[in-house]
């Protein structure tokens, strides 16, 4: 039977400090990833291990998800997302609840972005009840708010766009840059499927959107449209002076 000890040895064998994911995170004192530690294992190697250890007992997954090392928590999440996808309805209910039970350990943007839509988003769509997303969107915890936004990516990929816009609207006044980026990213994904949905949202909200969210959202629009929405925001700000 596979064990955490075996996995730990395998992770150590593929450590590449120069490719450590930590360089993409703000790990300084007082920054969002101050708590995190990194081994220096590339994501493709973590995915290979997740496939190899796809049947890891839940007790061993728990050790991984409780780890102080980001890569070990990500390995746990890669295994969980696969188990959710391949599981029965009862399995999916279990892994959805397991994810929420361990939500405090899903505490960096790479962990959220590689799992929220595949478990929380998929389950919300299956259950046809989005209450949990609105609850998370109003959480005081940064990562829970990001989970709420990124979870809607599942809906976007399935052609259902309204929920993403509703969660984005809840988060428009958020003060955190990582939420601004997530909101803009999901709005951009909406626009890639149906540009009219995006532009209608921007017509209503561009004047009070955080600049980062706006720039992410308009990334795929034409030069003329980008200039329009950026200048529209400026005009609104000028009117308030």
C-alpha positions as CSV (number, residue, x, y, z in Angstrom):
1,X,0.0,0.0,0.0
2,X,1.3,3.5,-0.9
3,X,2.4,5.7,1.9
4,X,3.4,9.2,2.6
5,X,7.0,8.1,3.3
6,X,7.3,6.7,-0.2
7,X,5.8,9.9,-1.7
8,X,8.2,12.0,0.4
9,X,11.2,10.1,-1.1
10,X,9.9,10.5,-4.6
11,X,9.3,14.2,-4.2
12,X,12.9,14.6,-2.9
13,X,14.2,12.8,-6.0
14,X,12.6,15.4,-8.4
15,X,13.5,18.6,-6.4
16,X,14.8,21.3,-8.7
17,X,15.4,24.4,-6.6
18,X,15.9,26.7,-9.6
19,X,12.4,25.8,-10.8
20,X,10.7,26.4,-7.4
21,X,7.2,27.7,-7.7
22,X,8.0,30.1,-4.7
23,X,9.4,32.7,-7.2
24,X,5.8,33.3,-8.4
25,X,4.5,33.9,-4.8
26,X,4.9,36.7,-2.4
27,X,6.6,34.9,0.5
28,X,8.0,37.9,2.4
29,X,7.0,38.9,5.9
30,X,3.4,40.1,6.0
31,X,2.7,38.9,2.4
32,X,0.0,36.5,1.4
33,X,2.4,33.4,1.1
34,X,4.4,34.2,4.2
35,X,3.2,30.9,5.7
36,X,4.2,28.7,2.8
37,X,7.3,26.6,2.3
38,X,8.4,25.1,-1.0
39,X,10.4,22.0,-1.9
40,X,11.2,23.1,-5.4
41,X,9.3,20.3,-7.3
42,X,8.0,21.3,-10.8
43,X,4.2,21.0,-11.3
44,X,4.6,18.4,-14.1
45,X,6.4,16.1,-11.7
46,X,3.7,16.6,-9.1
47,X,1.0,15.7,-11.7
48,X,2.9,12.5,-12.5
49,X,3.0,11.5,-8.9
50,X,-0.7,12.2,-8.5
51,X,-1.4,9.8,-11.3
52,X,0.9,7.2,-9.8
53,X,-0.6,7.5,-6.4
54,X,-4.2,8.1,-7.5
55,X,-5.5,5.4,-5.1
56,X,-3.7,6.8,-2.1
57,X,-5.7,6.1,1.1
58,X,-7.5,9.1,2.5
59,X,-5.4,8.9,5.7
60,X,-2.3,9.5,3.6
61,X,-3.9,12.2,1.6
62,X,-4.7,13.9,4.9
63,X,-1.0,14.0,5.8
64,X,-0.2,15.6,2.4
65,X,-3.0,18.2,2.7
66,X,-1.8,19.1,6.2
67,X,1.8,19.6,5.1
68,X,3.6,22.9,5.4
69,X,5.0,22.3,1.9
70,X,3.0,23.8,-0.9
71,X,3.9,21.0,-3.3
72,X,2.6,18.3,-1.0
73,X,-0.7,20.1,-0.6
74,X,-0.9,20.4,-4.3
75,X,-0.3,16.8,-4.8
76,X,-3.1,16.0,-2.4
77,X,-5.4,18.3,-4.4
78,X,-4.4,16.7,-7.8
79,X,-5.3,13.3,-6.4
80,X,-8.6,14.6,-5.0
81,X,-9.7,16.3,-8.2
82,X,-9.0,13.0,-10.1
83,X,-10.9,11.0,-7.5
84,X,-13.8,13.4,-7.7
85,X,-13.9,13.2,-11.5
86,X,-13.8,9.4,-11.6
87,X,-16.0,8.8,-8.5
88,X,-19.5,7.7,-8.0
89,X,-22.2,10.2,-6.8
90,X,-21.5,9.2,-3.3
91,X,-17.7,9.6,-3.8
92,X,-18.2,13.1,-5.2
93,X,-20.3,14.1,-2.2
94,X,-17.6,12.9,0.0
95,X,-14.7,14.7,-1.8
96,X,-16.7,17.9,-2.0
97,X,-17.3,17.8,1.8
98,X,-13.7,16.8,2.3
99,X,-12.5,19.8,0.3
100,X,-14.6,22.2,2.4
101,X,-13.5,20.5,5.6
102,X,-9.8,21.1,4.6
103,X,-10.4,24.5,3.0
104,X,-8.0,26.3,5.4
105,X,-5.1,24.3,3.8
106,X,-6.1,25.5,0.3
107,X,-4.3,28.7,1.0
108,X,-2.3,29.8,-2.0
109,X,-3.4,30.8,-5.5
110,X,-1.9,27.8,-7.3
111,X,-3.8,25.5,-4.9
112,X,-7.1,27.3,-5.5
113,X,-6.7,27.7,-9.2
114,X,-5.9,24.0,-9.8
115,X,-8.8,22.6,-7.8
116,X,-11.7,25.0,-7.0
117,X,-13.5,24.6,-10.3
118,X,-12.9,20.9,-10.6
119,X,-14.5,20.0,-7.2
120,X,-16.5,23.0,-5.8
121,X,-17.6,24.3,-9.2
122,X,-18.5,20.9,-10.6
123,X,-20.4,19.9,-7.4
124,X,-22.3,23.2,-7.3
125,X,-23.5,22.7,-10.9
126,X,-24.4,19.0,-10.2
127,X,-26.4,20.0,-7.1
128,X,-27.9,23.0,-8.8
129,X,-27.3,25.0,-5.6
130,X,-24.9,27.9,-5.7
131,X,-25.4,29.1,-2.1
132,X,-21.9,27.9,-1.0
133,X,-20.3,30.2,-3.6
134,X,-22.0,33.3,-2.3
135,X,-21.1,32.3,1.3
136,X,-17.4,31.9,0.3
137,X,-17.5,35.1,-1.7
138,X,-18.4,37.0,1.4
139,X,-15.8,35.2,3.6
140,X,-13.2,37.3,5.4
141,X,-10.6,34.7,4.2
142,X,-8.9,35.8,1.0
143,X,-8.5,32.2,-0.3
144,X,-12.2,31.3,0.2
145,X,-13.2,34.4,-1.8
146,X,-10.9,33.3,-4.6
147,X,-12.3,29.8,-4.4
148,X,-15.8,31.2,-5.0
149,X,-14.7,33.1,-8.1
150,X,-12.5,30.4,-9.6
151,X,-15.1,27.7,-9.0
152,X,-17.3,29.4,-11.6
153,X,-14.8,28.5,-14.2
154,X,-16.5,25.1,-14.4
155,X,-19.8,26.8,-15.3
156,X,-18.0,29.0,-17.9
157,X,-16.5,25.9,-19.5
158,X,-19.9,24.3,-19.7
159,X,-21.4,27.4,-21.4
160,X,-23.2,28.8,-18.3
161,X,-22.1,32.4,-17.8
162,X,-24.5,34.1,-15.4
163,X,-23.1,32.8,-12.1
164,X,-19.6,34.1,-12.9
165,X,-21.0,37.5,-13.4
166,X,-23.0,37.4,-10.2
167,X,-20.0,36.3,-8.1
168,X,-17.8,38.9,-9.8
169,X,-20.3,41.6,-8.8
170,X,-20.2,40.5,-5.2
171,X,-16.4,40.8,-5.3
172,X,-16.0,44.1,-7.2
173,X,-15.3,46.1,-4.0
174,X,-12.8,43.6,-2.7
175,X,-9.5,45.2,-1.6
176,X,-7.2,42.3,-2.4
177,X,-5.2,42.2,-5.6
178,X,-5.4,38.4,-5.9
179,X,-9.2,38.8,-5.9
180,X,-9.0,41.6,-8.6
181,X,-7.0,39.2,-10.7
182,X,-9.4,36.3,-10.3
183,X,-12.4,38.5,-11.1
184,X,-10.8,39.9,-14.2
185,X,-9.6,36.4,-15.3
186,X,-13.1,34.9,-15.0
187,X,-14.7,37.9,-16.7
188,X,-12.2,37.4,-19.6
189,X,-13.2,33.8,-19.8
190,X,-16.8,34.8,-20.0
191,X,-16.0,37.2,-22.8
192,X,-14.2,34.5,-24.7
193,X,-17.4,32.5,-24.8
194,X,-19.8,35.4,-25.3
195,X,-18.3,38.9,-25.7
196,X,-21.7,40.6,-25.4
197,X,-22.0,39.3,-21.8
198,X,-18.7,40.8,-20.9
199,X,-19.3,44.1,-22.5
200,X,-22.7,44.4,-20.9
201,X,-21.1,43.8,-17.5
202,X,-18.3,46.3,-18.3
203,X,-20.8,49.0,-19.4
204,X,-22.4,48.7,-16.0
205,X,-19.3,48.3,-13.8
206,X,-16.2,49.5,-15.5
207,X,-16.3,52.9,-13.8
208,X,-15.9,51.4,-10.4
209,X,-13.9,48.2,-11.1
210,X,-10.4,47.8,-9.6
211,X,-7.9,48.7,-12.4
212,X,-6.3,45.2,-12.3
213,X,-9.6,43.5,-12.7
214,X,-10.5,45.7,-15.6
215,X,-7.2,45.2,-17.4
216,X,-7.5,41.4,-17.0
217,X,-11.1,41.5,-18.2
218,X,-10.5,43.4,-21.4
219,X,-7.3,41.6,-22.4
220,X,-9.0,39.8,-25.4
221,X,-11.0,42.7,-26.6
222,X,-10.0,44.9,-29.6
223,X,-7.7,47.8,-29.1
224,X,-10.6,50.2,-29.6
225,X,-12.7,48.5,-27.0
226,X,-9.8,48.4,-24.5
227,X,-9.3,52.1,-25.0
228,X,-13.0,52.8,-24.6
229,X,-13.3,51.0,-21.2
230,X,-10.1,52.4,-19.8
231,X,-11.1,55.9,-20.8
232,X,-14.6,55.4,-19.5
233,X,-13.2,54.6,-16.1
234,X,-11.1,57.7,-16.2
235,X,-14.0,59.9,-17.2
236,X,-16.0,58.6,-14.3
237,X,-13.2,59.2,-11.9
238,X,-12.7,62.7,-13.2
239,X,-16.4,63.4,-12.6
240,X,-16.0,62.5,-9.0
241,X,-13.2,64.9,-8.4
